[in-house]
């Protein structure tokens, strides 16, 4: 449930950041439409998944991962020593031995979160005029409804419904007592507290940046440097990656970058004489590169909570985990920038770029990767 809440809160936060920039610029677009139109430019996240599938299919590795893979096959794997605090936090979320697992205790609350959130989106964004308009299609009606909805109310209603149902199921079936139920709920709140604090501080920082007119300053600095607006997606990716790597948080990076680069991107496009559609395309592209760069830096950062939890969950030495995944992440990021982000910004269709990106990744794995010897019986 915490993972579902985290993902839905993350999407809601992203829409909020984008909507603030749209409102500031006076664009006649919804954050929902811009967010989903930007997904086709998310080369790094999409290519990372494809890259891993190619690695698995080819049975090849390279770099520190190849060395670690061979060592594991020859000498076996031993669980690494983990930090005591992380082990303690993990044990707080474990199920007690006397509790018999029941699949419905998980399915019902999660279903309530998902369908409750969807129902909340339709309830808060419902407009009879849209659904009575026969000139627009069904998908467009759904898009307009969700785009006009209040995502925060919907998320709160869905999450609260899932929490209440989980508590009811635990108490009614006597899986947990009242004290244990409340303790489990508090542990779940603790797991989300850091993300909530980051989100609140990020909103505060975004408001401060807006009041200081930092975006206008950056725009003037870029104009004085005679930078082409087509380089902004690459620049946004690199800056977001460096910031996310240094801080270990993708959330905070997005909250800082969006109020800075989105207005600067739009102003620079208008100053260089680009039409509305071309400016909106580049605007959406920058939205995706900020997300992609933040995720890339978060993947590589040794102080990122997701990196730490990944090594903990797999009982892998934390530094070894960072060292082995870093060459893969860097490979995908460089390929995505050179063969995806940059040419697409200059007009290449993303649907043409994806086959090229996949082909380049396949060639890199084919010529630089080496077969891992099968385990000897």
Number of C-alpha atoms within 10 A of each C-alpha: 16 14 10 13 18 15 11 21 20 15 13 17 19 20 19 18 21 23 19 17 21 20 13 12 13 9 13 8 13 18 21 21 15 22 19 12 15 19 18 16 29 22 24 29 21 16 19 19 11 17 22 13 12 17 17 11 9 15 16 19 22 21 16 17 19 17 13 17 17 18 12 13 14 13 8 9 13 10 10 14 12 15 11 9 9 12 13 10 13 13 11 13 12 9 11 12 7 8 10 9 12 9 8 11 17 14 12 14 24 23 15 22 26 18 12 22 25 16 16 23 24 21 16 16 20 18 15 9 8 16 17 10 10 10 8 11 11 12 9 12 18 16 16 20 20 22 20 18 20 16 25 17 15 24 22 17 19 26 25 17 19 24 18 13 18 23 21 15 17 17 15 11 10 11 19 18 14 13 9 13 17 13 13 18 14 11 15 15 13 13 15 14 12 10 17 15 11 15 18 13 14 19 19 14 16 22 15 13 15 18 10 11 13 17 22 17 13 17 20 15 13 17 17 9 9 9 12 12 25 20 16 25 27 22 18 26 27 21 18 28 27 19 22 27 24 17 16 24 23 26 20 21 27 27 25 21 21 24 26 23 25 25 22 25 27 22 19 23 21 15 12 12 10 15 10 12 9 15 20 18 17 26 23 24 27 29 29 28 29 29 26 27 31 29 25 27 29 28 25 25 23 20 18 20 13 16 20 21 14 15 18 21 11 12 16 19 16 21 12 15 22 20 15 18 15 18 16 19 18 16 15 23 25 13 20 28 20 13 17 26 30 18 16 21 22 12 12 13 14 18 12 11 19 19 11 16 22 18 11 16 22 18 12 14 18 17 10 12 18 15 13 15 12 10 9 6 3
